[in-house]
Amino acid sequence: MKQPGSFIPFSLPSIGIEEEEAVLRVLRSGWLTTGKEALAFEKEFALFTGSPHALAVNSATSGLQLAMEACGITKDTAILTSPYTFIATSSAALHLNASVQYCDIEKDTYNIDPEKIEDALKRDRALLKPRIKAVVPIHIAGNVCRMQDIMTLAKKYEVYIIEDAAHSFPSKTDNGYAGTIGDIGVFSFYATKTITTAEGGMVCTANDELAKRMTTMRMHGIDRSVWDRYTADKASWEYDVIEAGYKYNLPDILAAIGREQLKKADFFLEKRIHIIKQYNQAFAECPWIIPPPDGKGNAWHLYLLNLDLQKISINRNNFSQFLQEDGIGVSMHFIPHFLMSFWKKQGLDEKDFPNAKTRYESTISLPLWPDMTQIMIDKVIETVIKTGRMYAKY
């Protein structure tokens, strides 16, 4: 049983004096909404990732909707994605009156299966009126999808690729940073992510027209930014509305936090890898644990502990409950969409996604954040091994 004060949170943000001073700087400036801090954050993020365009937004969910709208996702069109993701990936399309189609993940990873993508696109293109206009791969836990195969399919079937890169910063691959490989990439800076602005995100693209459209739609469809209007020498009040847009801008007070976090991104990744190596080494001796998938450029946003349920006498839920009772904060990534009431009513059937179902039923997300102490890391390892040994079938 956990002792008072001994609980290890699943995740905590790594905030230092630099972020505190940045917030105070903005508060004292008299300008809190989107302005020079957000513009600087965009430029710095674009430089970091090598993306020609980076647009700061108030959430990755907003970014996904902007990306889909720019790609023409609307009524009578559909996106194709995986059910193994947070609901925002799909709800963004639904808010555009589009539909969502799904295909299963790979057997040995948590990422969407390119072979299943091609099967779905073949079926769609055989229809009188094909609907799938964009594929949305998600880099689960920071492990990058097979983007080279996916981009080949994009060219073959003429679909947009919108990367859900909420987990994958700073994942650098041979083809560039994840989130800059497809037509558009959307990053998340939610409080639990690898860098944070508390709430917020960034949208990256190399396409000038897509960037122009998203910039306009991000702020009410107005043709001038609020910073430009309020700092212009003449006609600061004058603007035009050219589309019915949204209000998805990131305020300066959050962008200032993001600028400081961005400077630490590589350092944070080093600290995550330091923890991952200890987890992997300790669990290598446990036959009832399947190591998490690890590809080039893995950002290690999450440590997905995959239980081999054939070698242990309790299920995932009981295992996680025992960890929590011993003071280990855990989470589940993700509850697949086919288990959600909304999607069940739409006829989504778990039988069509055996890999996603298997992974969900056997996976626990362990604590993983840069400021974990060695005592915390050791306790997580000891508790996992202790629990497993109590119920292992050997």
C-alpha positions in Angstrom: 0.0 0.0 0.0 1.3 3.5 -0.9 2.6 5.7 1.9 1.5 9.3 2.3 3.6 11.6 0.0 5.1 8.6 -1.8 2.9 8.8 -4.9 4.8 9.1 -8.3 2.6 11.0 -10.8 2.2 9.7 -14.2 3.4 12.9 -15.7 4.6 16.4 -14.5 5.7 19.3 -16.6 9.4 20.4 -16.3 9.1 24.1 -15.6 12.0 26.2 -14.5 12.9 29.8 -13.6 13.2 30.6 -17.3 9.6 29.9 -18.0 8.6 31.9 -14.9 10.6 34.9 -16.0 9.1 34.6 -19.6 5.6 34.7 -18.2 6.4 37.7 -16.1 8.0 39.5 -19.1 4.7 39.1 -21.0 2.5 40.1 -18.0 4.6 43.3 -17.6 4.6 44.1 -21.3 0.9 45.0 -21.4 0.3 42.6 -24.3 -1.1 39.2 -23.4 -2.8 37.9 -26.6 -1.2 36.8 -29.9 1.7 39.1 -30.7 5.5 39.3 -30.9 6.0 36.3 -28.6 3.8 34.0 -30.7 5.4 35.2 -33.9 8.9 34.6 -32.4 7.8 31.1 -31.2 6.6 30.3 -34.8 9.9 31.4 -36.3 12.0 29.5 -33.8 9.9 26.3 -34.2 10.1 26.6 -38.0 13.9 26.9 -37.7 14.2 24.0 -35.3 12.2 21.6 -37.5 13.3 23.0 -40.9 9.6 23.7 -41.8 9.0 26.7 -44.1 5.8 27.5 -42.2 4.9 27.1 -38.5 1.6 28.4 -37.2 1.0 28.5 -33.4 -2.5 27.4 -32.3 -4.4 27.1 -29.0 -4.5 23.3 -29.2 -3.5 20.4 -31.4 -7.2 19.7 -31.9 -7.6 23.2 -33.4 -4.6 22.5 -35.5 -6.0 19.3 -36.9 -9.2 21.1 -37.8 -7.4 23.9 -39.6 -5.3 21.3 -41.4 -8.3 19.3 -42.6 -10.2 22.3 -43.6 -7.3 23.6 -45.7 -7.1 20.2 -47.4 -10.8 20.3 -48.4 -12.1 17.9 -45.8 -15.8 18.7 -45.8 -19.2 17.1 -46.4 -19.1 14.1 -48.7 -15.4 13.5 -48.0 -13.6 11.4 -45.4 -10.3 11.0 -43.6 -8.7 7.6 -43.0 -7.0 7.1 -39.7 -6.4 4.6 -36.8 -8.9 3.9 -34.0 -5.9 3.8 -31.6 -5.7 7.5 -30.8 -7.2 10.2 -28.8 -10.7 11.2 -30.0 -9.5 14.6 -31.3 -8.0 13.0 -34.4 -11.5 12.1 -35.6 -13.6 14.7 -34.0 -11.8 17.4 -36.0 -13.1 15.8 -39.2 -16.6 15.4 -37.8 -16.8 19.2 -36.9 -16.2 19.8 -40.6 -19.2 17.5 -41.5 -16.8 15.0 -43.0 -16.8 11.3 -42.1 -14.1 9.1 -40.6 -12.9 5.7 -41.8 -10.5 3.5 -39.9 -8.0 0.8 -40.5 -6.1 -1.3 -37.9 -2.6 -0.7 -36.5 0.4 -2.9 -37.1 0.6 -6.1 -35.1 4.0 -5.2 -33.6 3.6 -1.4 -33.1 0.8 1.0 -32.1 1.0 2.8 -35.4 -1.3 2.6 -38.4 -0.5 -0.2 -40.8 0.4 1.0 -44.3 -0.8 -2.2 -45.9 -4.2 -1.6 -44.3 -4.2 1.9 -45.5 -3.7 0.7 -49.1 -6.5 -1.8 -48.7 -8.9 0.9 -47.6 -7.8 3.3 -50.4 -8.3 0.5 -53.0 -11.8 -0.1 -51.7 -12.5 3.6 -51.7 -11.2 4.3 -55.2 -13.4 1.5 -56.5 -16.5 3.4 -55.5 -18.4 5.6 -57.9 -17.7 8.6 -55.7 -14.5 8.1 -53.7 -14.6 9.8 -50.3 -11.2 9.5 -48.7 -9.3 12.7 -49.2 -6.7 12.6 -46.5 -4.8 10.0 -44.4 -4.0 10.9 -40.8 -1.2 8.8 -39.4 -0.5 9.1 -35.6 3.0 8.7 -34.3 1.9 6.9 -31.1 4.2 7.4 -28.0 6.7 9.3 -30.2 7.5 6.2 -32.3 7.3 7.4 -35.9 5.0 5.7 -38.5 6.4 4.1 -41.6 6.2 7.5 -43.4 8.1 6.5 -46.5 5.6 3.8 -47.3 2.7 6.2 -46.4 4.0 8.9 -48.6 4.3 6.5 -51.5 0.7 5.6 -51.0 -0.2 9.3 -50.9 1.3 9.9 -54.3 -0.3 6.7 -55.8 -3.8 7.4 -54.6 -3.6 11.3 -54.6 -4.5 11.9 -50.9 -3.2 14.4 -48.5 -1.1 13.3 -45.5 -1.9 15.1 -42.3 0.5 13.9 -39.6 -0.9 13.8 -36.1 2.4 14.6 -34.5 1.0 15.3 -31.0 3.4 12.7 -29.5 6.4 13.0 -31.7 8.4 16.2 -31.0 11.3 16.2 -31.4 11.4 13.0 -33.5 14.1 13.4 -36.2 14.2 10.8 -39.0 16.1 10.4 -42.2 13.3 12.2 -43.9 13.2 15.1 -41.5 11.3 15.7 -38.3 8.1 13.8 -37.9 5.3 16.3 -38.5 7.2 17.9 -41.4 7.2 14.9 -43.8 3.5 14.9 -44.9 1.6 17.8 -46.4 0.8 19.1 -42.9 1.9 18.1 -39.4 0.2 19.0 -36.1 2.1 19.1 -32.8 0.7 19.3 -29.3 2.0 21.3 -26.3 -0.5 20.0 -23.8 0.7 19.8 -20.2 1.8 16.2 -20.5 3.7 16.5 -23.8 7.5 16.5 -24.4 7.4 20.3 -24.4 4.5 22.3 -23.1 2.7 25.7 -23.3 0.1 24.3 -20.8 -2.4 24.3 -23.7 -1.5 24.8 -27.4 0.0 23.4 -30.5 1.8 24.1 -33.7 1.0 23.4 -37.4 3.8 22.9 -39.9 3.7 22.8 -43.7 5.9 23.4 -46.7 2.9 24.2 -48.8 2.5 28.0 -49.3 -1.2 27.8 -50.2 -2.1 25.5 -47.3 -0.2 27.8 -44.9 -2.0 30.9 -46.3 -5.4 29.3 -45.9 -4.7 28.1 -42.3 -3.3 31.5 -41.3 -6.5 33.2 -42.5 -8.9 30.6 -40.9 -7.0 30.6 -37.6 -8.3 34.1 -36.7 -11.9 34.6 -37.8 -11.0 34.7 -41.5 -9.6 38.2 -41.0 -7.0 39.3 -43.6 -4.7 41.0 -41.0 -3.3 39.7 -37.7 -4.2 41.5 -34.5 -0.6 42.3 -33.8 -0.3 44.0 -37.2 -3.6 46.0 -36.7 -2.6 47.2 -33.2 1.0 48.2 -34.1 0.4 49.7 -37.5 1.1 53.4 -38.0 -2.0 54.0 -40.0 -5.5 52.6 -40.3 -5.0 50.2 -37.4 -8.7 49.7 -37.3 -9.1 48.6 -40.9 -9.5 44.9 -41.9 -11.6 42.6 -44.0 -13.2 39.3 -43.3 -12.6 37.0 -46.3 -13.8 33.7 -44.8 -15.9 32.4 -41.9 -13.0 31.4 -39.8 -12.3 30.2 -36.3 -10.5 31.6 -33.2 -7.6 29.2 -32.8 -4.7 31.6 -32.0 -2.1 31.0 -29.3 -1.7 33.9 -26.8 1.7 35.4 -26.1 1.6 34.4 -22.4 1.6 30.7 -23.5 3.9 31.2 -26.5 6.5 32.7 -24.1 6.5 29.4 -22.1 6.8 27.5 -25.4 9.9 29.5 -26.5 11.8 28.5 -23.3 10.6 24.9 -23.5 11.8 24.7 -27.1 15.3 25.6 -26.0 15.3 22.5 -23.7 13.7 20.1 -26.1 16.8 18.1 -26.9 17.8 18.1 -23.2 14.4 16.8 -22.2 14.7 14.0 -24.8 18.1 13.0 -23.4 16.6 12.7 -19.9 13.7 10.7 -21.2 16.0 8.3 -23.0 18.0 8.0 -19.7 14.9 6.7 -18.0 13.8 4.5 -21.0 17.2 2.7 -21.0 16.8 1.8 -17.3 13.2 0.6 -17.8 14.2 -1.5 -20.8 17.3 -3.0 -19.1 15.3 -3.9 -16.0 12.3 -5.4 -17.8 14.5 -7.4 -20.3 14.6 -10.1 -17.6 10.8 -10.3 -17.3 9.3 -12.8 -19.8 5.9 -11.4 -19.2 6.8 -7.9 -20.6 7.0 -7.2 -24.3 9.4 -4.3 -25.0 7.8 -1.1 -26.5 8.5 -0.6 -30.2 11.4 1.7 -30.9 12.2 3.1 -34.3 14.6 5.9 -35.6 13.9 9.3 -34.0 11.6 8.0 -31.3 10.6 11.0 -29.1 9.7 8.6 -26.2 6.6 10.7 -25.2 5.2 7.5 -23.5 6.6 4.3 -22.1 4.0 1.7 -23.2 4.4 -1.4 -20.9 3.0 -4.3 -22.9 2.1 -7.3 -20.8 2.2 -10.8 -22.4 -1.1 -12.0 -21.0 -0.3 -15.6 -21.8 2.5 -15.5 -19.2 0.7 -13.8 -16.4 -2.4 -14.7 -14.4 -4.0 -11.3 -14.1 -5.3 -8.9 -16.7 -4.1 -5.4 -17.5 -6.7 -3.6 -15.4 -5.8 -5.6 -12.3 -2.0 -5.1 -12.9 -2.5 -1.3 -13.2 -4.6 -1.2 -10.1 -1.9 -2.9 -8.1 0.6 -0.4 -9.4 -1.6 2.5 -8.3 -2.2 1.0 -4.9 1.6 0.9 -4.5 1.9 4.6 -5.4 2.6 4.5 -9.1 0.6 6.8 -11.3 -0.3 5.1 -14.6 -2.5 5.8 -17.6 -3.9 4.0 -20.7 -3.0 5.0 -24.2 -5.4 4.7 -25.8 -9.0 3.6 -25.4 -9.7 2.7 -29.0 -12.6 4.5 -30.7 -14.6 1.3 -31.2 -15.0 1.0 -27.5 -16.5 4.5 -27.2 -20.3 4.8 -27.0 -20.5 7.4 -29.8 -18.6 5.2 -32.3 -20.5 2.1 -31.3 -23.6 3.9 -32.3 -22.0 4.6 -35.7 -21.5 0.8 -36.2 -17.8 0.6 -35.5 -17.0 -3.0 -34.7 -14.0 -4.1 -32.6 -13.8 -7.3 -34.7 -12.4 -5.2 -37.5 -9.4 -4.1 -35.5 -7.9 -7.1 -33.8 -4.4 -5.6 -33.4 -5.7 -2.4 -31.7 -7.9 -4.4 -29.4 -5.0 -6.7 -28.4 -2.7 -3.8 -27.7 -5.3 -1.9 -25.7 -6.1 -4.9 -23.5 -2.4 -5.5 -22.6 -0.8 -2.0 -22.4 -0.1 0.3 -19.4 1.6 3.7 -19.7 4.2 4.1 -17.0 5.5 7.4 -15.5 7.9 9.1 -17.8 8.9 12.8 -17.4 12.3 14.5 -17.4 12.5 15.5 -13.7 11.9 12.0 -12.3 14.4 11.3 -9.6 16.5 8.1 -9.5 14.5 7.1 -6.4 11.3 7.4 -8.5 12.7 5.5 -11.4 13.9 2.7 -9.1 10.5 2.5 -7.4 8.6 2.2 -10.7 10.9 -0.6 -11.8 10.8 -2.5 -8.5 7.0 -2.2 -8.3 6.4 -3.5 -11.8 8.8 -6.4 -11.3 7.4 -7.2 -7.9 3.8 -7.2 -9.2 4.7 -9.3 -12.2 6.6 -11.9 -10.2 3.6 -12.4 -7.9 1.4 -13.4 -10.9 3.8 -14.7 -13.5 3.0 -18.2 -14.8 6.5 -19.7 -14.3 
